[in-house]
Amino acid sequence: MDPGRLLKQTIVVTKILQDGPPDAMGDPTETATYSSFRGYVWQTQTSEQTGGGQIETESWELVLHASAAGILAAGDKITENGELVAGELVAGSGESFDVAGPPWNARNPRTGRIEYVHARLVRSK
């Protein structure tokens, strides 16, 4: 199955950078930049505690349009169905996740073109 055809949701990628003006201690402050892409998020594993005390953790997957190649990185936050107004993420819009590990570009084996960007996610706390 080609998940590239599932790209129906709006996904907002938030990059947090340490490049803002210095704070009172002289350390740079955080700034956020936002990018919006078409994508799709789905759950691949649920959280569960069994009678034996074993705990399974949630696992989520993400695919984004090929235009996200080189932009999405490990540690970025994504907001599923997030809303941007005047370049800023609307608080409380969508569900948030963190990119867990480096994303990878899925290439078409015949053309070599990037079809979509794939990443693993964890739910933001």
N, C-alpha and C positions, 0 to 999 in steps of 0.2 A: 504494500500500500504506500502511496506517495502522500505523506502528511502535508506537503505543500498545498494541496487543494483544500485543506481545512482552515486556512488562514482567514478567519472571519471575525476574530475579536480584535479590539484595539488594545495593544500592549504598550504601556509607557515604561521606558527604561530610564532609571534614575542613576546617574553617576555622581558620587560624592567625592569631591576633590578638596585637598588641603591647600587651597591657593587664595583664600580670602584675605582681607586686611588683617594685620596683626591684632591680637587681643591685648588685654592689659599686661600679660606676661611676655608679650613679644612673639607668641606662637601664631602661626597662620590659622585663620578660622576656616570652617568648612563652607564650601559653596556646592550647590547642586545644579546639574544640567539635566534636561529632560529631552528625550527623543521618543517619538511615537511610531509604531510599526503595526502592520497587520500580523496577527499570530494566533496561536492556539495553545492552551494549557490543559493538561489532563493528569488525573491521578493514576499512579501505577501501583501503589501499595497504601494500605491504611494503617492507622495506629490501633494496636490491639494488645490487651493484656490477657494472657491465658491463665488457666488454673495453676499451671506450673510456674507462674511468675515471669514468663518470657514476654518481652515487650517488642513488638514490631514497630518500626517508625514509618511515618508517612513518607511517601516518595512521589514527586511530581515531575513532569516533563514539559518542555516548552519547545515549540518551533516558531521561528520568526521568518518573515520575508527575507530574501537574499540581501536586500539593502542593509540589513543589520550586521552583515559580515564586517569584522574589523571594529565594530562599535561596541557590541555586547562583550562583556568580560566577566571573569570570576569576581564575585563580591558585589556586583551591581545589584540593585533592587529592581524588580519589575512589578508593575501593578496591572493586573488583569482587569480589563474594562475600565481603566483609569481615564480620567478626563483632564485635559489641559485647557486652561483658560488664560489667555495673555501670556503663554509660555510657562505657566506655573501649574503644578499638579493640584487639583482640587482635593482638599483634605477629606478623607472618608469615602472617596470614590474608588470602587474596585477592591480587589483582594490583593495583598502584597506577599511577595516571595523574594528570596535571595537566590542568586545564581550560585550553585554549589559546584565549584570546579570550572575549568575552562570549557567554553562552548566549542562546538566543532561545526565546520561547514560541510554540509551534505552536497556532494558534487554528482552531476549526471555523468555516468561512466562513458557515454558516447561523446558528449560535447565538452566535458571538463568544466562546464559552467556550474557555479554554485546555485543549487535549487532552493535551499533554505538553510537556516542556522538552527542547530539543535542544542539544547542544554538541559541539565538536571537542575531541579529547584528544591528548596526547602521553604516551608512556610515561615514568614517573618514573625518574630515575636513582638 
